[in-house]
Amino acid sequence: MSKQAKTLTAEELRRVLDYTATRKHSVRNRALVLTSFYSGCRVGEISSLLYADVVDAEGNVRSEVVLRAENTKTKEARTVFVNAKLKKELQSYISGYRPTNPNAKLFYSQKSNSNGYNANTLTQFFHYLYKRAGIYGASSHSGRRTFITNLANKGISVRLLASLAGHRNISTTQCYIDVNDDMKRKAVELA
C-alpha cells in the first residue's frame, strides 16, 4: 500500500485553522477544512456539494446531506450526518454566502467564471494550505483519515466506521485507522 495521508493531532488542526484565519476567504476555508474533518467526506464529494444539498429552503444547514451516487467513489448514494460542530461552522459560512442559484456549488472559488471547486482544485487547495501552515505529510485525504481514526479511538466499531466512510469492505476502513500511542495507552488501561 502507498504512503497514507497524515492524520492530524488536535494541535495540528488548530495550527491549520489559525493559519486560515489570517488569510482571505477565511470563513470559507475554515468551513472547507472542518467539512473534511467532521464529515469524513472525500475531496471529490466535498467539491460536488451544492448549496441546496446542504441548506434547506429556510436557510438552515441540514442535519443529513445525501451524496448522489454519481458524486461518490463507489457510485452508491449515501447519507452524511452533520454533527453539531460542523452544522455551526457551515451556518457561519452560509451567513455570508447566499448564491442566487441554490444549485450553485456550496464552496465557491474566487476565480472568475468558476463554478466552484472541482476535486482537482480542492486537492491543490488542501496541499498548499497544509504546506503553508507547516503541516508536512498532510493531504486532501488527511481530514477523512483523521475523522475515521478519531472515531475509532473513541471505540466506534469498524462496521459503523465503514458505513460512515462509504466503504464497501471493513478491511478498507481498517487501513484508514492510524494506531497511535494515545490509543495504545487507553487500550492497556482497559486491561
C-alpha positions in Angstrom: 0.0 0.0 0.0 1.2 3.5 -0.8 2.1 6.0 1.9 -1.1 7.3 3.5 -2.1 10.8 4.3 -1.1 12.1 7.7 -3.7 12.1 10.4 -3.6 15.4 12.3 -3.5 15.9 16.0 -5.8 18.5 17.6 -2.9 20.9 17.9 -2.0 20.5 14.2 -5.6 21.1 13.2 -5.6 24.2 15.4 -2.5 25.4 13.6 -4.2 25.0 10.2 -7.3 26.8 11.4 -5.2 29.6 12.9 -3.4 30.0 9.6 -6.7 30.1 7.7 -7.9 32.9 10.0 -5.1 35.1 8.7 -6.0 34.6 5.0 -8.5 35.9 2.5 -11.7 33.8 2.4 -11.0 32.6 5.9 -14.7 31.7 6.7 -15.0 29.6 3.6 -11.6 28.0 4.1 -12.4 27.1 7.7 -15.7 25.5 6.6 -13.9 23.5 3.9 -11.3 22.2 6.4 -13.8 21.3 9.0 -16.2 19.7 6.5 -13.3 17.3 5.7 -12.5 16.7 9.4 -16.1 16.4 10.8 -17.8 14.6 7.9 -15.1 12.3 6.7 -16.1 13.0 3.1 -13.7 12.6 0.2 -12.4 15.7 -1.5 -14.5 14.8 -4.6 -17.6 14.5 -2.5 -17.0 17.9 -0.9 -16.3 19.6 -4.2 -19.6 18.2 -5.6 -21.8 19.6 -2.8 -24.4 22.0 -4.0 -25.8 24.8 -1.8 -29.3 23.1 -1.9 -27.8 19.8 -0.8 -26.7 21.3 2.4 -29.0 24.3 3.0 -32.8 24.0 3.2 -35.3 26.5 1.8 -35.4 28.4 5.2 -31.6 28.9 5.0 -30.7 26.3 7.7 -28.0 23.7 7.4 -29.5 20.2 7.1 -28.8 17.5 9.7 -28.3 15.0 6.9 -26.8 15.5 3.5 -27.4 13.0 0.7 -24.5 12.4 -1.6 -25.7 11.5 -5.0 -24.4 8.2 -6.4 -22.6 10.0 -9.3 -20.6 12.0 -6.8 -19.2 9.1 -4.7 -16.2 6.9 -5.4 -18.3 3.8 -5.0 -21.1 5.2 -7.2 -23.6 4.5 -4.4 -25.6 7.3 -2.8 -25.0 7.7 0.9 -26.1 9.9 3.7 -23.7 12.1 5.6 -24.8 13.0 9.1 -23.9 16.6 10.0 -22.8 16.9 13.7 -23.4 20.0 15.8 -19.9 21.3 15.4 -20.0 21.1 11.6 -23.5 22.5 11.4 -22.3 25.6 13.4 -19.4 26.1 11.0 -21.5 25.7 7.9 -24.1 28.0 9.3 -21.5 30.6 9.9 -20.2 30.2 6.3 -23.5 30.4 4.6 -24.5 33.5 6.7 -22.1 35.4 4.4 -22.6 33.3 1.2 -26.1 33.1 -0.4 -25.9 32.3 -4.1 -28.7 33.4 -6.3 -29.0 29.9 -7.7 -29.5 27.2 -5.0 -27.9 24.7 -7.4 -24.6 26.6 -7.2 -21.7 24.8 -5.6 -21.6 25.1 -1.8 -17.9 26.1 -1.8 -17.3 29.0 -4.2 -14.0 29.6 -5.9 -12.6 33.1 -6.1 -11.7 32.6 -9.7 -14.0 34.5 -12.1 -16.3 32.4 -14.2 -15.8 29.4 -11.9 -18.5 27.0 -10.8 -16.7 26.4 -7.5 -14.0 23.9 -6.7 -13.7 20.6 -8.6 -11.9 17.6 -7.0 -8.5 18.5 -8.5 -8.5 22.2 -7.5 -9.7 21.3 -4.0 -6.9 18.7 -3.7 -4.5 21.5 -4.6 -6.1 23.9 -2.1 -5.5 21.4 0.7 -2.0 20.7 -0.4 -1.0 24.3 -0.3 -3.0 25.1 2.8 -1.2 22.3 4.8 2.2 23.3 3.4 1.8 26.9 4.3 0.5 26.0 7.8 3.7 23.9 8.3 1.9 20.5 8.4 4.0 18.1 6.4 2.7 14.8 5.1 -0.9 16.0 5.1 -3.1 16.0 2.0 -6.7 16.3 1.0 -7.3 12.9 2.5 -6.0 13.9 5.9 -9.4 15.1 7.2 -11.0 11.8 6.2 -8.3 9.7 7.8 -8.4 11.8 11.0 -12.2 11.6 11.1 -12.1 7.8 11.0 -9.1 7.5 13.3 -10.7 9.8 15.9 -13.9 7.8 15.9 -12.0 4.5 16.2 -10.1 6.0 19.1 -13.5 6.6 20.8 -14.5 3.0 20.4 -16.8 3.2 17.4 -17.0 -0.2 15.6 -15.2 -0.7 12.3 -18.5 -1.7 10.7 -20.1 1.6 11.7 -17.0 3.5 10.5 -17.2 1.7 7.2 -20.8 2.8 6.8 -20.0 6.4 7.7 -17.0 6.4 5.3 -18.9 4.8 2.4 -16.5 1.8 2.3 -17.8 -1.5 0.9 -15.3 -3.5 2.9 -14.3 -3.1 6.5 -10.8 -4.1 5.5 -10.6 -0.8 3.6 -11.7 1.1 6.7 -9.1 -0.7 8.9 -6.4 0.7 6.7 -7.5 4.2 7.5 -7.2 3.9 11.2 -3.9 5.3 12.4 -2.9 3.5 15.6 -1.1 5.9 17.8 0.4 6.0 21.3 -2.7 7.6 22.8 -4.8 4.7 21.6 -2.4 2.2 23.0 -2.3 4.0 26.4 -6.1 3.9 26.6 -6.3 0.3 25.5 -3.9 -1.0 28.1 -5.9 0.9 30.8 -8.9 -1.3 29.9 -7.0 -4.5 30.9 
